[in-house]
Amino acid sequence: MQNDWIIDVLTDLSAFAKCNGLPALAEQLEETALVASVELASQHGGVVVGSSGSTSQHNIGQAGSGLGA
């Protein structure tokens, strides 16, 4: 997948925020990474391939019903 790099960037930013006393920002970045993962998965049939080459399935659920796990 071409755009999975964004997950790595958000993860790095979250780690930076945690290490620098910005817990609310870190939490928001983790949530943003989840949203990015769901959107990327929805573009590719529910499969996200991480930078490590591992794949994961995401249940993106129905609109308005929250995110599936």
Buried (B, 14 or more C-beta within 10 A) or exposed (E): BEEBEBBEEBBEBBEEBBEEEBEEBBEBBBEBBBEBBBBBBEEBEBEBBBEEEEEEEBEEEEEEEEEEE
